Amino acid sequence: MIALLALLLVQEPAKEPVKPETVSKGGAWSVAIRPKSELSWTDNVFNLDGGDKDRRDEERASDAASGRFADMESNEDFLVAGSVRLQAKGPSPFGRRLELEAEAGYVHYVQNPARSHAILGTKAVQPAGAGRLSLSLEFAPLTFNKNYLADATDLTGNVSSSERIYEPGNYREFAVELEYRHPLWTGEAEFDGVAGLWLRDRTYESPFRGRNEDGLGLRLGVVAEVRKTVEAGLRYKLEAVACPTEDEVQVLDETLLGAVLNGDGDAIDTDARAVEAVDRSRLEHSLKLGVVVRAIEPIEIEIAVERTWKEYSSAEAFDVDHRNRSDVKDEITFDVKVALGRGWDARVGYEWSGQATDRPADPESTGETSDYRRQTVWIAVSAKW
């Protein structure tokens, strides 16, 4: 588990080797441009479980009629990403040197183009006392997650696959984070403490207001560096996610719940159309441990491991997909960076992730809750001018 600390370290710009910069004329500011391109492949674009992956490949007529997998063209996909980051350093009105960043990019899904999306972000870093304070903003324009159940017709008492109506789950997301990093101890090994606080807003397009999320998060971590060759970091993250409680169409089993849900006077339908309150609010906390090794120039190796726990707080009587629900998600990352000289570097990496829920039977029968596994590999090239 000692591998998880690396991600935190890699994300700290002040720890990066200094590269040549273009100095602007007539001032004390320096400006650098960082273009980056990346090609990656994943075997589970939409985080489906094994049964749903097979079902998507079968291309059933009933699923075509319902729109369950509309614009979900393939489980596997190649992603082509490009971005440009502008970095500037200069005198700060608060004293010392201010660092500014702005990044814009785009991720294109070759086989699932509806999932392609833009990347936008900005960051400011200001020395504060013995440490440094950073403020970052991130914005995701319209992004297609996957299709969700929006409604269903009920002609026979039991809702068939073709009687379900799915709509695209499109959302926009904005996040702002304030972070402070402070040296704790200096010697042969240097230790820094990191604390961060963020706010996040995810807003879905109609008819999925109940999926909107307001997140408030806290991050605490410790980063250690030994003789500039090994970095290790441990990070704990906590986020409270608030979602509105909304009445939504569900497909439920009346025989298991012992209630008449579709208004036909009996409780014998195993796939009954029901309109019931749903609450997706939850508490997420995660632990990340990682190591970065720079023992052999010009190679940098990163290994990271993270576990996330999700505890849902729904108290709605027929919210079977979220009431008393707990999830566990694991991620393992291996990344190798090679400095190519003249400001260029290349990366190759691999990530495995998997989620286990306590809803393996998907009681709502909508395909939303799943125990999934996903693998991703990538190669990236970046430069600094």
C-alpha positions as CSV (number, residue, x, y, z in Angstrom):
1,M,0.0,0.0,0.0
2,I,3.0,2.3,0.3
3,A,2.5,3.0,-3.4
4,L,-0.3,5.5,-3.1
5,L,1.6,8.6,-2.1
6,A,3.0,9.4,-5.5
7,L,0.0,11.0,-7.2
8,L,0.0,13.8,-4.6
9,L,3.7,14.5,-5.3
10,V,3.4,14.5,-9.0
11,Q,0.7,17.1,-8.9
12,E,2.9,19.6,-7.0
13,P,4.4,22.0,-9.6
14,A,7.0,23.4,-7.3
15,K,8.7,20.0,-7.1
16,E,9.1,19.7,-10.9
17,P,12.6,20.2,-12.4
18,V,13.2,23.7,-13.7
19,K,13.0,23.8,-17.5
20,P,14.0,26.5,-19.9
21,E,11.5,29.4,-20.1
22,T,10.7,32.1,-22.5
23,V,11.2,35.5,-20.7
24,S,8.8,38.2,-21.7
25,K,10.4,41.5,-22.7
26,G,10.1,44.7,-20.7
27,G,9.1,43.1,-17.4
28,A,10.0,40.7,-14.6
29,W,7.6,38.0,-15.7
30,S,8.6,34.7,-17.3
31,V,6.3,32.8,-19.5
32,A,6.3,29.1,-20.6
33,I,4.0,27.1,-22.8
34,R,3.4,23.4,-22.2
35,P,1.7,21.5,-25.1
36,K,0.8,17.9,-24.3
37,S,-0.6,15.0,-26.4
38,E,-1.8,11.6,-25.1
39,L,-3.1,8.4,-26.5
40,S,-4.8,6.0,-24.2
41,W,-7.0,2.8,-24.3
42,T,-9.5,1.6,-21.9
43,D,-11.5,-1.7,-21.8
44,N,-14.6,-0.3,-20.0
45,V,-15.5,3.2,-21.0
46,F,-18.8,3.4,-19.2
47,N,-17.9,1.3,-16.1
48,L,-20.3,-1.5,-16.9
49,D,-20.4,-4.8,-15.1
50,G,-19.7,-8.0,-17.1
51,G,-23.3,-8.7,-17.8
52,D,-24.1,-5.3,-19.1
53,K,-20.9,-5.3,-21.2
54,D,-22.1,-8.5,-22.8
55,R,-25.6,-7.1,-23.2
56,R,-24.3,-4.0,-25.0
57,D,-22.3,-6.2,-27.4
58,E,-25.5,-8.2,-28.2
59,E,-27.3,-5.1,-29.6
60,R,-30.7,-6.3,-28.6
61,A,-33.7,-4.9,-30.4
62,S,-35.4,-4.1,-27.0
63,D,-32.4,-2.0,-25.9
64,A,-32.4,-0.2,-29.3
65,A,-36.1,0.7,-28.7
66,S,-35.5,1.9,-25.1
67,G,-32.3,3.8,-25.9
68,R,-30.4,2.0,-23.1
69,F,-27.1,2.0,-25.0
70,A,-27.7,4.9,-27.4
71,D,-24.4,6.6,-28.3
72,M,-22.6,4.0,-26.2
73,E,-21.0,2.4,-29.3
74,S,-18.3,0.3,-27.7
75,N,-17.1,-1.0,-24.3
76,E,-13.5,-0.4,-25.4
77,D,-12.1,2.8,-26.8
78,F,-9.0,4.7,-27.8
79,L,-8.8,8.3,-26.4
80,V,-6.9,11.0,-28.1
81,A,-6.2,14.0,-25.9
82,G,-4.4,17.3,-26.5
83,S,-3.9,20.2,-24.2
84,V,-1.9,23.5,-23.9
85,R,-0.9,24.9,-20.5
86,L,0.3,28.5,-20.2
87,Q,2.6,29.1,-17.1
88,A,3.7,32.5,-15.9
89,K,5.8,33.6,-13.0
90,G,6.3,37.2,-11.8
91,P,6.2,39.7,-8.9
92,S,3.2,39.3,-6.6
93,P,1.2,42.2,-5.1
94,F,1.4,40.2,-1.9
95,G,5.2,39.9,-2.1
96,R,7.6,37.3,-3.4
97,R,6.8,35.5,-6.7
98,L,3.4,34.5,-8.0
99,E,2.9,31.5,-10.3
100,L,-0.1,31.4,-12.6
101,E,-1.4,28.6,-14.9
102,A,-4.1,28.2,-17.4
103,E,-4.9,25.0,-19.3
104,A,-7.3,24.1,-22.1
105,G,-7.6,20.8,-23.8
106,Y,-9.9,18.3,-25.5
107,V,-10.4,14.5,-25.1
108,H,-11.7,12.7,-28.2
109,Y,-13.2,9.2,-27.9
110,V,-12.6,7.4,-31.2
111,Q,-15.4,4.9,-31.0
112,N,-17.7,6.8,-28.6
113,P,-17.6,10.3,-29.9
114,A,-20.6,11.4,-27.8
115,R,-18.4,11.1,-24.7
116,S,-15.7,13.5,-26.0
117,H,-15.3,16.6,-23.9
118,A,-13.2,19.7,-23.2
119,I,-10.8,20.3,-20.3
120,L,-10.5,23.8,-18.8
121,G,-8.6,24.9,-15.7
122,T,-6.6,27.6,-14.0
123,K,-4.3,27.8,-10.9
124,A,-2.5,30.5,-8.9
125,V,0.3,29.7,-6.4
126,Q,1.5,32.3,-3.8
127,P,4.2,31.8,-1.2
128,A,2.8,32.3,2.3
129,G,5.1,32.2,5.2
130,A,7.4,29.2,5.0
131,G,4.9,27.4,2.7
132,R,2.8,28.2,-0.3
133,L,-0.9,28.7,-0.9
134,S,-2.7,27.7,-4.1
135,L,-6.1,28.3,-5.6
136,S,-7.3,26.2,-8.5
137,L,-10.5,26.3,-10.6
138,E,-11.6,23.5,-13.0
139,F,-14.6,23.5,-15.3
140,A,-16.0,20.6,-17.4
141,P,-18.3,21.8,-20.1
142,L,-21.1,19.5,-21.3
143,T,-20.1,15.9,-20.7
144,F,-22.0,12.7,-21.6
145,N,-21.7,10.1,-18.7
146,K,-24.0,7.4,-20.0
147,N,-27.8,6.8,-20.4
148,Y,-30.1,6.6,-17.4
149,L,-33.7,5.4,-17.0
150,A,-36.0,8.4,-17.4
151,D,-39.5,6.8,-17.7
152,A,-41.3,3.6,-18.6
153,T,-44.6,2.5,-20.1
154,D,-46.6,-0.1,-18.3
155,L,-49.0,-2.0,-20.6
156,T,-48.9,-5.4,-19.0
157,G,-48.2,-4.8,-15.3
158,N,-44.6,-5.8,-15.8
159,V,-42.3,-3.4,-17.6
160,S,-40.4,-5.1,-20.4
161,S,-37.0,-4.0,-21.7
162,S,-38.5,-2.3,-24.7
163,E,-41.0,-0.4,-22.6
164,R,-38.2,1.4,-20.7
165,I,-37.2,4.9,-21.8
166,Y,-33.5,6.0,-21.4
167,E,-32.2,9.5,-21.9
168,P,-28.5,10.7,-22.0
169,G,-27.0,11.7,-18.7
170,N,-25.3,15.0,-19.7
171,Y,-23.7,17.2,-17.0
172,R,-21.5,20.2,-16.4
173,E,-19.2,20.5,-13.4
174,F,-17.3,23.3,-11.7
175,A,-14.8,22.9,-8.8
176,V,-12.7,25.3,-6.8
177,E,-10.0,24.2,-4.4
178,L,-7.8,26.1,-1.9
179,E,-4.6,24.3,-0.7
180,Y,-1.8,25.1,1.6
181,R,1.6,23.2,1.7
182,H,3.9,23.8,4.6
183,P,7.4,22.3,5.4
184,L,7.3,20.3,8.6
185,W,10.9,19.1,8.9
186,T,14.1,19.5,6.9
187,G,17.2,17.2,6.9
188,E,18.3,14.3,4.8
189,A,14.6,13.8,4.4
190,E,12.2,16.7,3.9
191,F,8.6,16.4,5.2
192,D,5.8,18.7,4.0
193,G,2.2,18.8,5.3
194,V,-0.6,19.5,2.8
195,A,-4.2,20.6,3.6
196,G,-6.9,21.4,1.0
197,L,-10.5,22.4,0.9
198,W,-12.7,22.4,-2.1
199,L,-16.3,23.0,-3.4
200,R,-17.7,21.1,-6.4
201,D,-21.0,21.5,-8.3
202,R,-22.2,19.0,-10.9
203,T,-25.4,19.9,-12.7
204,Y,-27.2,17.4,-15.0
205,E,-29.5,18.4,-17.9
206,S,-33.2,17.5,-17.6
207,P,-34.7,15.2,-16.7
208,F,-32.1,14.2,-14.2
209,R,-32.2,16.9,-11.5
210,G,-32.0,14.2,-8.8
211,R,-28.4,13.4,-10.0
212,N,-27.1,16.9,-9.3
213,E,-24.3,17.0,-6.8
214,D,-22.9,19.6,-4.4
215,G,-19.6,18.4,-2.9
216,L,-17.7,19.9,0.1
217,G,-14.3,18.2,0.5
218,L,-11.3,18.2,2.8
219,R,-7.8,16.8,2.0
220,L,-5.0,16.2,4.4
221,G,-1.6,14.7,3.5
222,V,2.1,14.3,4.3
223,V,4.8,14.3,1.6
224,A,8.4,13.1,2.2
225,E,11.4,13.6,-0.1
226,V,14.7,11.8,0.5
227,R,17.8,13.2,-1.2
228,K,15.8,14.3,-4.2
229,T,15.6,10.7,-5.5
230,V,12.6,9.3,-3.6
231,E,9.3,11.0,-2.8
232,A,6.5,9.4,-0.8
233,G,3.1,10.8,0.2
234,L,0.1,9.7,2.2
235,R,-3.2,11.5,1.6
236,Y,-6.6,11.3,3.2
237,K,-9.6,12.8,1.5
238,L,-13.2,13.3,2.7
239,E,-16.1,14.6,0.7
240,A,-19.7,15.2,1.7
241,V,-21.9,14.9,-1.5
242,A,-25.4,16.4,-1.2
243,C,-28.0,15.5,-3.9
244,P,-31.6,16.7,-4.0
245,T,-34.3,14.1,-3.1
246,E,-36.5,13.7,-6.1
247,D,-39.4,11.5,-7.2
248,E,-38.1,9.3,-10.1
249,V,-39.4,6.5,-12.2
250,Q,-38.0,3.2,-11.1
251,V,-38.6,-0.4,-12.0
252,L,-39.1,-2.4,-8.8
253,D,-40.1,-5.9,-7.6
254,E,-43.4,-5.7,-5.7
255,T,-43.0,-9.3,-4.4
256,L,-39.8,-8.5,-2.6
257,L,-40.9,-5.1,-1.2
258,G,-44.4,-6.3,-0.3
259,A,-46.2,-3.2,-1.6
260,V,-48.4,-2.2,-4.5
261,L,-46.2,0.3,-6.5
262,N,-47.9,0.6,-9.9
263,G,-51.5,1.2,-8.7
264,D,-53.0,-2.0,-10.2
265,G,-54.3,-3.3,-6.8
266,D,-52.0,-6.3,-6.4
267,A,-48.3,-6.8,-5.3
268,I,-47.4,-9.5,-7.8
269,D,-45.4,-7.7,-10.4
270,T,-41.6,-8.3,-10.4
271,D,-40.9,-5.3,-12.8
272,A,-43.4,-2.7,-11.8
273,R,-43.3,1.0,-12.8
274,A,-43.1,3.0,-9.7
275,V,-42.5,6.7,-9.0
276,E,-40.7,7.0,-5.7
277,A,-38.3,9.3,-3.9
278,V,-34.6,8.8,-4.5
279,D,-31.7,10.4,-2.6
280,R,-28.1,9.8,-3.8
281,S,-26.4,11.8,-1.0
282,R,-23.4,10.2,0.4
283,L,-20.1,10.5,2.3
284,E,-16.9,9.6,0.5
285,H,-13.5,9.1,2.1
286,S,-10.3,7.8,0.5
287,L,-6.8,6.9,1.4
288,K,-4.0,7.2,-1.1
289,L,-0.4,6.1,-0.8
290,G,2.3,6.5,-3.5
291,V,6.0,6.6,-4.2
292,V,8.0,8.4,-6.9
293,V,11.6,7.2,-7.6
294,R,14.2,9.2,-9.6
295,A,17.2,7.0,-8.9
296,I,18.2,6.6,-12.5
297,E,18.3,9.7,-14.7
298,P,16.4,10.6,-16.8
299,I,13.7,8.1,-15.6
300,E,11.0,8.8,-13.0
301,I,8.8,5.9,-11.8
302,E,5.6,6.4,-10.0
303,I,3.5,3.8,-8.2
304,A,0.2,4.7,-6.5
305,V,-2.7,2.9,-4.8
306,E,-6.0,4.4,-3.6
307,R,-9.1,3.0,-1.8
308,T,-12.4,5.0,-1.7
309,W,-15.3,4.2,0.6
310,K,-18.8,5.5,-0.2
311,E,-21.6,5.5,2.4
312,Y,-25.0,6.5,1.1
313,S,-27.4,8.2,3.5
314,S,-30.8,7.7,1.8
315,A,-33.7,7.0,4.2
316,E,-36.4,6.8,1.5
317,A,-38.5,3.6,1.9
318,F,-38.4,2.5,-1.7
319,D,-35.0,3.9,-2.7
320,V,-33.6,0.3,-2.9
321,D,-30.6,1.4,-5.0
322,H,-29.2,3.7,-2.3
323,R,-30.8,3.0,1.1
324,N,-28.1,1.5,3.4
325,R,-25.7,1.1,0.5
326,S,-21.9,1.0,0.7
327,D,-19.4,0.9,-2.1
328,V,-15.6,0.3,-2.1
329,K,-13.5,1.4,-5.1
330,D,-9.8,0.6,-5.6
331,E,-7.2,2.1,-8.0
332,I,-3.7,1.0,-8.8
333,T,-1.5,3.2,-11.0
334,F,2.0,2.6,-12.5
335,D,3.6,5.4,-14.5
336,V,7.1,5.9,-16.0
337,K,8.3,9.3,-17.1
338,V,11.4,9.8,-19.3
339,A,13.0,13.2,-19.8
340,L,14.0,13.5,-23.4
341,G,15.9,16.8,-23.1
342,R,15.3,20.3,-24.4
343,G,12.1,20.5,-22.3
344,W,10.5,17.4,-23.7
345,D,9.4,14.3,-21.8
346,A,7.4,11.2,-22.4
347,R,5.2,9.0,-20.2
348,V,3.8,5.5,-20.4
349,G,1.4,4.1,-17.8
350,Y,-1.2,1.6,-16.6
351,E,-4.1,1.9,-14.3
352,W,-6.4,-0.8,-12.9
353,S,-9.6,0.2,-11.1
354,G,-12.5,-1.7,-9.7
355,Q,-15.7,-1.1,-7.6
356,A,-17.5,-3.5,-5.4
357,T,-21.0,-2.6,-4.2
358,D,-23.5,-4.3,-1.9
359,R,-26.1,-4.1,-4.6
360,P,-24.8,-6.9,-6.9
361,A,-28.3,-7.9,-8.1
362,D,-29.1,-4.4,-9.2
363,P,-32.6,-4.4,-7.5
364,E,-33.8,-1.4,-9.5
365,S,-33.1,-3.3,-12.7
366,T,-31.9,-0.1,-14.5
367,G,-28.2,-1.1,-15.0
368,E,-27.0,1.8,-12.8
369,T,-25.5,-0.1,-9.9
370,S,-22.6,-2.4,-10.9
371,D,-19.5,-4.1,-9.7
372,Y,-17.1,-3.2,-12.5
373,R,-13.5,-3.6,-13.4
374,R,-11.5,-1.3,-15.8
375,Q,-8.0,-1.2,-17.2
376,T,-6.4,1.8,-18.9
377,V,-3.0,2.2,-20.6
378,W,-1.5,5.4,-22.0
379,I,1.4,7.0,-23.6
380,A,1.9,10.8,-23.5
381,V,4.4,13.4,-24.8
382,S,4.7,16.9,-23.5
383,A,7.1,19.8,-23.9
384,K,8.0,23.1,-22.3
385,W,8.8,26.1,-24.5
